[in-house]
Amino acid sequence: MFKYILFASFALALSQAPNCFAQKATELYIPIGHSPGVSGTSSLLCEIDGLIAATNTLTVKDSVATYSLTITDTTQIWLDNSQVGTKNAYGSTADLKAGRMAEIRFRDPETKQVAEWIKVQAKKSDSD
């Protein structure tokens, strides 16, 4: 009997895993503010205030507060090119420019200290 319960538990856990991986795999292609179940609930829609490259510290602000967060080697950065009219793409810290809109998902939504991923809105001009 124990074997069947163990197998059923394992099968249930395994059946939920693809949903988690699918969300991460497709997040690149979803525009800022349109991630089902993420945007507005477990992510922050904000404006980039500045980046201190030496410490990988990003400062952002929304209508409520200003946040300082850490970008790690595992933080994904994506460019939302929907306003530019091209495909979304992988980005880098060089794309985190002051004044750009961003959506950030935190590793721990309670503390808002470390970014899991960041989507930044691309501009038509590189100088923006």
N, CA, C and O of each residue as an XYZ file, in Angstrom:
512
protein
N       0.820     -1.189      0.000
C       0.000      0.000      0.000
C       0.872      1.263      0.000
O       0.600      2.228     -0.714
N       1.929      1.224      0.826
C       2.826      2.369      0.912
C       3.444      2.700     -0.449
O       3.606      3.870     -0.796
N       3.787      1.656     -1.217
C       4.383      1.855     -2.546
C       3.449      2.635     -3.449
O       3.889      3.505     -4.200
N       2.163      2.330     -3.381
C       1.189      3.003     -4.242
C       1.007      4.459     -3.854
O       0.859      5.323     -4.718
N       1.018      4.732     -2.563
C       0.902      6.113     -2.099
C       2.144      6.898     -2.502
O       2.044      8.035     -2.961
N       3.299      6.295     -2.331
C       4.546      6.944     -2.717
C       4.573      7.216     -4.223
O       4.948      8.306     -4.657
N       4.174      6.225     -5.010
C       4.142      6.389     -6.464
C       3.159      7.475     -6.863
O       3.473      8.298     -7.723
N       1.977      7.498     -6.259
C       0.962      8.506     -6.582
C       1.456      9.904     -6.226
O       1.230     10.852     -6.979
N       2.126     10.038     -5.088
C       2.672     11.335     -4.684
C       3.744     11.806     -5.662
O       3.766     12.969     -6.064
N       4.621     10.897     -6.034
C       5.682     11.221     -6.985
C       5.088     11.618     -8.342
O       5.534     12.590     -8.952
N       4.088     10.872     -8.813
C       3.451     11.165    -10.104
C       2.767     12.521    -10.073
O       2.834     13.266    -11.051
N       2.114     12.853     -8.975
C       1.457     14.150     -8.850
C       2.478     15.283     -8.877
O       2.280     16.281     -9.570
N       3.549     15.137     -8.141
C       4.599     16.163     -8.117
C       5.224     16.338     -9.494
O       5.478     17.462     -9.927
N       5.467     15.248    -10.169
C       6.069     15.290    -11.501
C       5.136     15.938    -12.514
O       5.593     16.626    -13.426
N       3.842     15.724    -12.362
C       2.885     16.302    -13.313
C       2.816     17.814    -13.192
O       2.434     18.483    -14.153
N       3.172     18.374    -12.042
C       3.146     19.815    -11.839
C       4.437     20.488    -12.292
O       4.433     21.694    -12.540
N       5.516     19.771    -12.406
C       6.818     20.338    -12.773
C       6.818     21.020    -14.130
O       7.398     22.100    -14.242
N       6.201     20.459    -15.175
C       6.228     21.129    -16.466
C       5.613     22.522    -16.451
O       6.046     23.388    -17.212
N       4.621     22.758    -15.609
C       4.018     24.083    -15.521
C       5.032     25.117    -15.069
O       5.073     26.226    -15.602
N       5.842     24.765    -14.098
C       6.875     25.656    -13.591
C       7.912     25.944    -14.671
O       8.275     27.100    -14.888
N       8.388     24.911    -15.343
C       9.384     25.087    -16.390
C       8.810     25.834    -17.591
O       9.508     26.633    -18.215
N       7.552     25.580    -17.917
C       6.915     26.246    -19.056
C       6.827     27.742    -18.821
O       7.057     28.525    -19.743
N       6.500     28.154    -17.609
C       6.411     29.577    -17.289
C       7.751     30.256    -17.524
O       7.807     31.323    -18.135
N       8.841     29.644    -17.040
C      10.166     30.237    -17.220
C      10.585     30.248    -18.679
O      11.203     31.208    -19.140
N      10.257     29.200    -19.406
C      10.667     29.087    -20.802
C       9.958     30.104    -21.688
O      10.519     30.542    -22.693
N       8.741     30.484    -21.335
C       7.981     31.396    -22.184
C       7.999     32.839    -21.699
O       7.537     33.730    -22.412
N       8.516     33.085    -20.518
C       8.479     34.426    -19.938
C       9.166     35.454    -20.843
O       8.739     36.607    -20.906
N      10.199     35.052    -21.523
C      10.925     35.942    -22.440
C      10.002     36.580    -23.468
O      10.198     37.736    -23.844
N       9.005     35.842    -23.924
C       8.168     36.284    -25.031
C       6.934     37.081    -24.609
O       6.194     37.564    -25.465
N       6.705     37.224    -23.321
C       5.519     37.912    -22.826
C       5.865     39.372    -22.524
O       6.828     39.636    -21.804
N       5.090     40.326    -23.065
C       5.381     41.742    -22.807
C       5.253     42.106    -21.319
O       4.587     41.410    -20.552
N       5.888     43.182    -20.942
C       5.828     43.679    -19.574
C       4.369     43.875    -19.167
O       3.573     44.471    -19.893
N       4.046     43.356    -17.987
C       2.712     43.540    -17.431
C       1.660     42.566    -17.904
O       0.494     42.710    -17.538
N       2.025     41.572    -18.709
C       1.048     40.642    -19.276
C       1.289     39.177    -18.914
O       0.711     38.295    -19.549
N       2.111     38.896    -17.927
C       2.400     37.514    -17.534
C       1.255     36.969    -16.685
O       1.011     37.464    -15.585
N       0.549     35.950    -17.187
C      -0.583     35.417    -16.426
C      -0.147     34.864    -15.068
O       0.773     34.051    -14.980
N      -0.820     35.318    -14.024
C      -0.526     34.835    -12.688
C       0.724     35.428    -12.061
O       1.044     35.118    -10.914
N       1.439     36.279    -12.797
C       2.680     36.861    -12.274
C       2.560     38.387    -12.201
O       2.743     38.974    -11.135
N       2.254     39.024    -13.331
C       2.196     40.488    -13.391
C       1.152     41.033    -12.422
O      -0.015     40.645    -12.453
N       1.598     41.929    -11.577
C       0.707     42.552    -10.620
C       0.467     41.734     -9.361
O      -0.148     42.228     -8.416
N       0.940     40.491     -9.328
C       0.764     39.679     -8.129
C       2.112     39.347     -7.485
O       2.327     39.637     -6.308
N       3.018     38.741     -8.252
C       4.321     38.387     -7.677
C       5.463     39.097     -8.398
O       6.624     38.710     -8.261
N       5.139     40.122     -9.154
C       6.184     40.915     -9.811
C       5.924     42.395     -9.534
O       4.840     42.784     -9.099
N       6.936     43.198     -9.796
C       6.850     44.634     -9.572
C       6.975     45.344    -10.918
O       7.959     45.147    -11.631
N       5.988     46.167    -11.271
C       6.064     47.020    -12.457
C       6.627     48.352    -11.983
O       6.072     48.981    -11.082
N       7.736     48.782    -12.593
C       8.448     49.927    -12.049
C       9.231     50.661    -13.137
O       9.240     50.268    -14.303
N       9.878     51.729    -12.713
C      10.789     52.494    -13.575
C      12.192     52.357    -12.994
O      12.392     52.442    -11.782
N      13.154     52.145    -13.882
C      14.545     52.025    -13.432
C      15.071     53.399    -13.056
O      14.946     54.357    -13.819
N      15.663     53.485    -11.870
C      16.223     54.733    -11.376
C      17.718     54.786    -11.636
O      18.262     55.844    -11.953
N      18.391     53.633    -11.500
C      19.826     53.599    -11.743
C      20.424     52.246    -11.423
O      19.815     51.437    -10.724
N      21.612     52.005    -11.934
C      22.341     50.761    -11.705
C      23.753     51.092    -11.250
O      24.444     51.897    -11.873
N      24.173     50.468    -10.163
C      25.557     50.570     -9.712
C      26.220     49.275    -10.160
O      26.075     48.238     -9.512
N      26.942     49.339    -11.265
C      27.513     48.141    -11.882
C      28.537     47.443    -10.988
O      28.638     46.217    -11.004
N      29.281     48.200    -10.224
C      30.327     47.612     -9.388
C      29.760     46.644     -8.346
O      30.416     45.670     -7.976
N      28.538     46.915     -7.875
C      27.936     46.061     -6.848
C      26.705     45.315     -7.363
O      26.042     44.604     -6.608
N      26.404     45.483     -8.658
C      25.199     44.877     -9.253
C      23.950     45.216     -8.451
O      23.113     44.352     -8.190
N      23.836     46.476     -8.066
C      22.677     46.963     -7.330
C      21.827     47.828     -8.249
O      22.307     48.808     -8.819
N      20.567     47.454     -8.384
C      19.625     48.182     -9.223
C      18.642     48.914     -8.330
O      18.099     48.332     -7.391
N      18.411     50.187     -8.617
C      17.422     50.967     -7.892
C      16.255     51.215     -8.830
O      16.440     51.673     -9.957
N      15.046     50.910     -8.360
C      13.826     51.098     -9.143
C      12.789     51.783     -8.278
O      12.900     51.806     -7.053
N      11.773     52.345     -8.934
C      10.700     52.992     -8.169
C       9.362     52.719     -8.841
O       9.258     52.600    -10.061
N       8.354     52.625     -7.999
C       6.991     52.562     -8.498
C       6.225     53.705     -7.840
O       6.843     54.604     -7.268
N       4.922     53.693     -7.905
C       4.143     54.806     -7.349
C       4.140     54.802     -5.822
O       3.719     55.779     -5.202
N       4.603     53.718     -5.215
C       4.561     53.589     -3.765
C       5.914     53.816     -3.105
O       5.997     54.505     -2.089
N       6.976     53.243     -3.672
C       8.273     53.265     -2.984
C       9.432     53.146     -3.970
O       9.246     52.932     -5.168
N      10.640     53.294     -3.413
C      11.880     53.061     -4.140
C      12.516     51.811     -3.551
O      12.531     51.625     -2.334
N      13.051     50.941     -4.436
C      13.628     49.666     -4.006
C      15.055     49.558     -4.523
O      15.348     49.971     -5.645
N      15.940     49.004     -3.705
C      17.296     48.647     -4.127
C      17.377     47.137     -4.089
O      17.074     46.515     -3.071
N      17.787     46.546     -5.206
C      17.829     45.091     -5.279
C      19.126     44.632     -5.907
O      19.815     45.392     -6.588
N      19.442     43.385     -5.666
C      20.677     42.795     -6.158
C      20.407     41.983     -7.416
O      19.403     41.277     -7.516
N      21.315     42.096     -8.366
C      21.282     41.280     -9.575
C      22.412     40.263     -9.433
O      23.566     40.637     -9.224
N      22.079     38.980     -9.546
C      23.089     37.931     -9.399
C      23.460     37.366    -10.762
O      22.912     37.780    -11.784
N      24.387     36.425    -10.772
C      24.782     35.759    -12.020
C      23.643     34.944    -12.616
O      23.642     34.667    -13.816
N      22.678     34.561    -11.793
C      21.560     33.751    -12.293
C      20.324     34.573    -12.635
O      19.332     34.022    -13.112
N      20.366     35.884    -12.400
C      19.236     36.750    -12.760
C      19.115     36.822    -14.282
O      20.066     37.184    -14.975
N      17.942     36.476    -14.785
C      17.683     36.577    -16.220
C      17.258     38.008    -16.550
O      16.474     38.608    -15.815
N      17.771     38.553    -17.648
C      17.374     39.882    -18.110
C      16.884     39.731    -19.540
O      17.576     39.184    -20.399
N      15.672     40.231    -19.778
C      15.065     40.137    -21.108
C      14.645     41.514    -21.594
O      14.241     42.370    -20.807
N      14.747     41.713    -22.898
C      14.306     42.956    -23.529
C      12.912     42.765    -24.095
O      12.681     41.872    -24.910
N      11.988     43.600    -23.664
C      10.642     43.605    -24.206
C      10.651     44.562    -25.403
O      10.624     45.781    -25.238
N      10.689     43.989    -26.600
C      10.759     44.778    -27.833
C       9.390     44.996    -28.466
O       9.314     45.363    -29.638
N       8.308     44.781    -27.724
C       6.974     44.886    -28.301
C       6.679     46.289    -28.827
O       5.969     46.421    -29.824
N       7.191     47.326    -28.199
C       6.960     48.693    -28.678
C       7.860     49.050    -29.852
O       7.568     49.980    -30.604
N       8.940     48.321    -30.005
C       9.873     48.559    -31.102
C       9.424     47.836    -32.366
O       9.765     48.235    -33.479
N       8.654     46.762    -32.176
C       8.143     46.007    -33.315
C       9.026     44.855    -33.748
O       8.907     44.368    -34.872
N       9.917     44.414    -32.862
C      10.755     43.256    -33.162
C      10.555     42.200    -32.075
O       9.843     42.426    -31.097
N      11.196     41.041    -32.264
C      11.072     39.959    -31.282
C      11.753     40.341    -29.977
O      12.752     41.059    -29.963
N      11.194     39.849    -28.888
C      11.854     40.028    -27.603
C      13.179     39.279    -27.630
O      13.356     38.339    -28.405
N      14.105     39.702    -26.780
C      15.451     39.136    -26.826
C      16.044     39.067    -25.423
O      15.526     39.660    -24.476
N      17.132     38.336    -25.319
C      17.880     38.306    -24.072
C      18.627     39.624    -23.933
O      19.122     40.174    -24.916
N      18.704     40.122    -22.712
C      19.381     41.382    -22.459
C      20.539     41.196    -21.500
O      20.938     40.075    -21.185
N      21.067     42.316    -21.045
C      22.170     42.308    -20.090
C      22.020     43.517    -19.176
O      21.098     44.317    -19.336
N      22.925     43.643    -18.225
C      22.863     44.797    -17.327
C      23.034     46.113    -18.084
O      22.606     47.160    -17.598
N      23.644     46.076    -19.247
C      23.800     47.294    -20.055
C      22.446     47.850    -20.507
O      22.341     49.030    -20.842
N      21.414     47.007    -20.518
C      20.075     47.445    -20.923
C      19.286     48.073    -19.781
O      18.206     48.618    -20.008
N      19.797     48.008    -18.576
C      19.090     48.527    -17.407
C      19.399     50.011    -17.236
O      20.141     50.399    -16.334
N      18.827     50.830    -18.105
C      19.094     52.263    -18.130
C      18.005     53.043    -17.408
O      16.827     52.692    -17.468
N      18.417     54.103    -16.728
C      17.483     54.950    -15.979
C      16.381     55.465    -16.900
O      16.630     55.854    -18.041
N      15.160     55.457    -16.375
C      14.010     55.965    -17.115
C      13.232     54.890    -17.863
O      12.097     55.130    -18.277
N      13.815     53.722    -18.042
C      13.106     52.650    -18.739
C      12.149     51.934    -17.793
O      12.416     51.797    -16.599
N      11.042     51.487    -18.346
C      10.080     50.700    -17.584
C      10.596     49.268    -17.463
O      11.285     48.773    -18.355
N      10.262     48.613    -16.361
C      10.714     47.242    -16.125
C       9.657     46.480    -15.336
O       8.804     47.060    -14.664
N       9.746     45.172    -15.444
C       8.975     44.278    -14.595
C       9.990     43.347    -13.943
O      10.839     42.764    -14.617
N       9.891     43.215    -12.635
C      10.867     42.431    -11.888
C      10.147     41.384    -11.047
O       9.189     41.679    -10.332
N      10.632     40.171    -11.153
C      10.150     39.115    -10.262
C      11.276     38.821     -9.288
O      12.416     38.583     -9.687
N      10.942     38.841     -8.007
C      11.928     38.644     -6.951
C      11.990     37.179     -6.532
O      10.992     36.461     -6.603
N      13.154     36.749     -6.102
C      13.276     35.390     -5.557
C      12.385     35.241     -4.336
O      11.727     34.215     -4.159
N      12.364     36.267     -3.496
C      11.486     36.290     -2.330
C      10.640     37.564     -2.407
O      11.133     38.654     -2.118
N       9.364     37.427     -2.796
C       8.511     38.616     -2.945
C       8.324     39.405     -1.646
O       7.987     40.588     -1.690
N       8.535     38.778     -0.512
C       8.383     39.469      0.768
C       9.493     40.499      0.997
O       9.228     41.626      1.415
N      10.741     40.099      0.718
C      11.870     40.982      1.014
C      12.229     41.910     -0.152
O      12.780     42.989      0.064
N      11.921     41.496     -1.383
C      12.235     42.295     -2.582
C      13.708     42.717     -2.616
O      14.025     43.885     -2.841
N      14.612     41.735     -2.386
C      16.035     42.059     -2.349
C      16.832     41.522     -3.521
O      17.799     42.157     -3.942
N      16.452     40.359     -4.068
C      17.213     39.733     -5.151
C      16.278     39.458     -6.316
O      15.210     38.872     -6.137
N      16.684     39.885     -7.523
C      15.860     39.694     -8.709
C      16.037     38.297     -9.280
O      17.163     37.848     -9.496
N      14.924     37.605     -9.524
C      14.957     36.320    -10.228
C      15.062     36.587    -11.720
O      15.883     35.987    -12.414
N      14.203     37.514    -12.219
C      14.298     37.950    -13.604
C      13.838     39.389    -13.723
O      13.090     39.904    -12.892
N      14.317     40.025    -14.797
C      13.966     41.413    -15.083
C      13.625     41.519    -16.563
O      14.396     41.088    -17.420
N      12.471     42.093    -16.853
C      12.122     42.452    -18.223
C      12.233     43.964    -18.310
O      11.671     44.689    -17.489
N      12.952     44.426    -19.299
C      13.121     45.872    -19.469
C      12.594     46.262    -20.844
O      12.806     45.560    -21.833
N      11.906     47.392    -20.881
C      11.315     47.843    -22.127
C      12.390     48.488    -23.015
O      13.066     49.434    -22.611
N      12.525     47.959    -24.216
C      13.508     48.497    -25.168
C      12.982     49.784    -25.776
O      11.774     50.004    -25.863
N      13.900     50.617    -26.190
C      13.562     51.896    -26.842
C      13.994     51.835    -28.302
O      14.872     51.053    -28.667
N      13.382     52.650    -29.117
C      13.697     52.668    -30.556
C      15.121     53.153    -30.806
O      15.759     52.768    -31.786
N      15.599     53.990    -29.922
C      16.936     54.546    -30.094
C      17.863     54.017    -29.013
O      17.460     53.923    -27.854
N      19.079     53.673    -29.359
C      20.051     53.188    -28.373
C      20.419     54.254    -27.368
O      20.902     53.929    -26.283
N      20.208     55.507    -27.689
C      20.598     56.579    -26.789
C      19.552     56.860    -25.724
O      19.795     57.653    -24.815
N      18.383     56.219    -25.823
C      17.317     56.438    -24.828
C      17.615     55.748    -23.529
O      16.823     55.831    -22.590
